[in-house]
């Protein structure tokens, strides 16, 4: 597995234990050097995708970029990805349709399709360096109607959305993308790279579901990330609160099964 996910291991537990106000502190960052992973959600006007399928495609696409052979040491993507995962793993979701969706397929990244829903995740870059094919796409307007996807599939990880915090499809897409990356990093850190390899070979399937309050309360790790991972196979995504949610909010619990 590429070592681009290794930096996540050194930050994960400390990030969960960090005081709330510290999660949004960017005083150590140069605004001109902020690096983002763009994600483009295909939302056609007349035939919008299912919300759950779109989020599952987003979760798989973000990790697919990190596990791509070009992300391996010496690969053409490695340096940019390693620089990104060594800082805040920020993502930004945009929407596209028609010709604009077709135009971004030539940019470095990976497209994943789930039940007709398509998402392309791209090689992270500085905002100032992003190509016009991406910057011209809108960030707003990605909301989709809620659906009822049924029980999670038994052969894939579940990404539990916080039942107490409404998020747009665009925001949720970024958060579930964080969750799959954390899961892969934690597995690899335990010497379970073979499980990550099998997951990748299967297409990185996952189930995105909104947790019921009881499930959320039971799985929420608090500041003991190691115990939650050891007991329940759970990795938590804690947001810095730059958009939509308050700083320090846990948005997604990724559960390896």
C-alpha positions in Angstrom: 0.0 0.0 0.0 1.3 3.5 -0.7 2.9 5.2 2.2 0.9 8.4 1.5 -1.6 7.4 4.2 1.1 6.9 6.9 1.0 10.6 8.1 -2.6 10.1 9.1 -1.6 7.6 11.8 0.5 10.1 13.6 -2.2 12.7 13.7 -5.4 10.7 14.2 -5.5 10.0 17.9 -4.2 13.5 18.9 -6.8 15.1 16.6 -9.6 13.4 18.4 -8.3 14.5 21.8 -7.6 18.0 20.7 -9.7 20.8 22.4 -12.6 22.0 20.3 -11.2 25.5 19.8 -7.9 24.1 18.6 -9.4 22.1 15.7 -10.2 25.3 13.8 -6.9 27.0 14.6 -5.1 27.7 11.3 -2.5 30.1 12.6 0.3 27.7 11.5 -0.9 27.7 7.9 0.1 29.9 5.0 -3.2 30.6 3.2 -1.5 30.6 -0.2 -0.2 27.1 0.5 -3.4 25.4 1.5 -3.9 22.1 -0.4 -7.3 20.6 -1.2 -8.5 17.4 -2.8 -11.2 18.4 -5.2 -14.1 16.0 -5.6 -16.7 16.5 -8.4 -20.2 15.0 -8.0 -22.0 14.3 -11.2 -25.5 15.7 -10.7 -27.4 15.9 -14.0 -30.4 18.2 -14.1 -33.1 15.7 -15.2 -31.7 12.5 -13.8 -30.0 13.3 -10.4 -28.3 10.3 -8.7 -29.5 8.7 -5.5 -28.0 10.5 -2.5 -26.7 7.4 -0.8 -25.1 5.9 -3.9 -23.4 9.3 -4.6 -21.9 9.4 -1.1 -20.7 5.8 -1.4 -19.0 6.6 -4.8 -17.4 9.7 -3.1 -16.0 7.6 -0.2 -14.5 5.1 -2.6 -13.1 7.6 -5.0 -11.2 9.6 -2.4 -9.4 6.5 -1.2 -8.9 5.2 -4.7 -6.7 8.1 -5.5 -4.5 7.4 -2.4 -4.2 3.7 -3.3 -3.6 4.2 -7.0 -0.2 2.8 -8.2 0.8 6.3 -9.2 0.6 7.2 -5.5 3.4 4.7 -4.6 6.8 6.0 -3.7 8.5 7.1 -7.0 5.1 7.4 -8.7 4.0 10.7 -10.3 1.3 11.4 -7.7 3.3 10.4 -4.6 4.8 13.8 -3.7 1.6 15.8 -4.0 -0.4 13.3 -2.0 2.2 12.9 0.7 2.4 16.6 1.1 -1.4 16.8 1.5 -1.8 14.0 4.0 1.0 15.5 6.1 -1.2 18.5 6.8 -5.0 18.9 7.0 -6.7 16.6 4.6 -9.1 19.1 3.3 -11.5 18.3 0.5 -13.8 20.5 -1.5 -16.9 19.1 -3.4 -18.2 20.6 -6.6 -21.0 19.5 -8.9 -21.0 19.1 -12.6 -23.2 17.8 -15.5 -23.0 17.4 -19.2 -19.9 18.8 -20.9 -18.5 20.1 -17.7 -18.5 16.6 -16.2 -16.8 15.2 -19.4 -14.2 18.0 -19.3 -12.8 17.0 -15.9 -12.3 13.3 -16.8 -8.9 14.2 -18.4 -7.6 15.7 -15.1 -5.5 13.4 -12.8 -7.8 11.5 -10.6 -10.1 8.5 -10.2 -13.8 8.1 -11.0 -16.0 5.7 -9.2 -19.6 4.7 -10.1 -22.1 3.2 -7.7 -25.6 2.3 -8.9 -25.5 5.0 -11.6 -24.0 7.7 -9.3 -20.6 9.0 -10.3 -17.9 10.9 -8.4 -14.4 11.8 -9.5 -11.7 12.6 -6.9 -8.6 14.4 -8.0 -5.0 14.8 -7.1 -4.8 17.4 -4.3 -3.4 20.8 -5.2 -3.1 24.4 -4.0 -6.3 26.3 -4.6 -4.4 28.8 -6.8 -3.1 26.0 -9.0 -6.4 24.3 -9.7 -7.3 24.2 -13.4 -10.2 26.2 -14.7 -12.2 23.0 -15.5 -12.5 22.6 -11.7 -12.7 26.2 -10.4 -15.6 27.1 -12.7 -17.8 24.4 -11.2 -20.2 25.4 -8.4 -19.8 24.3 -4.8 -23.4 25.0 -3.8 -26.4 23.2 -5.1 -25.3 19.7 -4.4 -28.3 18.8 -2.2 -30.2 15.7 -3.0 -33.4 14.3 -1.5 -32.9 11.8 1.3 -33.4 8.1 0.3 -34.0 4.8 2.1 -31.1 2.5 1.2 -32.0 -0.4 3.4 -29.5 -2.4 5.6 -25.8 -2.0 5.1 -24.1 -4.6 3.0 -22.4 -7.2 5.3 -19.2 -7.5 3.3 -18.0 -3.9 3.4 -17.3 -1.1 5.9 -20.1 1.1 7.1 -19.7 4.8 7.2 -22.2 6.1 9.8 -23.3 9.7 9.4 -24.0 11.7 12.5 -27.8 11.6 13.1 -27.7 14.9 15.0 -25.9 17.1 12.4 -27.5 17.7 9.0 -25.0 18.1 6.2 -25.4 18.8 2.5 -24.5 16.0 0.0 -21.3 17.9 -0.8 -20.2 18.2 2.8 -21.1 14.6 3.5 -19.1 13.5 0.4 -15.9 15.1 1.8 -16.5 13.6 5.2 -17.0 10.0 4.1 -13.9 10.4 1.9 -12.0 11.2 5.1 -13.4 8.1 6.8 -12.3 5.6 4.2 -8.8 7.1 4.3 -8.6 6.7 8.1 -9.8 3.1 7.9 -7.2 2.2 5.3 -4.4 4.0 7.3 -5.4 2.3 10.6 -5.5 -1.1 9.0 -2.2 -0.7 7.3 -0.7 0.6 10.6 -1.7 -2.7 12.2 0.1 -4.7 9.6 -3.2 -5.6 7.9 -2.3 -4.3 4.4 -3.6 -7.5 2.9 -7.1 -6.5 4.0 -6.7 -3.1 2.4 -5.4 -4.8 -0.8 -8.5 -7.1 -0.9 -10.8 -4.2 -0.3 -9.1 -2.3 -3.1 -9.3 -5.3 -5.5 -13.0 -5.5 -4.8 -13.4 -1.8 -5.9 -13.4 -0.3 -2.3 -17.1 -0.9 -1.7 -18.7 0.7 1.4 -22.2 1.4 2.8 -23.1 5.0 3.9 -25.9 5.1 6.4 -27.2 7.6 8.9 -26.8 6.1 12.4 -29.7 5.9 14.8 -28.9 7.8 18.0 -28.3 4.6 20.0 -25.8 3.2 17.5 -24.1 6.6 17.3 -23.8 6.9 21.1 -22.5 3.3 21.4 -19.8 3.7 18.7 -18.7 7.2 19.4 -15.0 6.9 20.6 -14.7 10.2 22.6 -11.1 10.9 23.1 -10.0 7.2 23.3 -9.4 6.5 19.6 -7.4 3.4 20.3 -10.1 1.7 22.4 -12.8 2.4 19.8 -10.7 1.0 17.0 -9.7 -2.1 19.0 -13.2 -2.8 20.4 -15.5 -1.8 17.4 -13.2 -1.3 14.4 -14.3 2.4 14.4 -12.5 5.4 13.0 -14.0 8.8 13.7 -13.9 11.9 11.5 -13.7 15.1 13.5 -14.3 18.3 11.5 -12.5 21.6 11.9 -15.7 23.4 11.4 -14.8 25.6 8.4 -18.2 24.9 6.7 -21.7 23.8 7.8 -20.8 22.2 11.2 -19.3 23.5 14.5 -15.6 23.0 15.1 -14.8 19.7 16.7 -17.9 18.0 15.4 -17.6 14.2 14.8 -19.3 13.9 11.4 -18.8 10.3 10.4 -17.8 7.0 12.2 -16.2 4.5 9.8 -16.7 0.9 11.0 -14.6 -1.8 9.5 -16.4 -5.1 9.2 
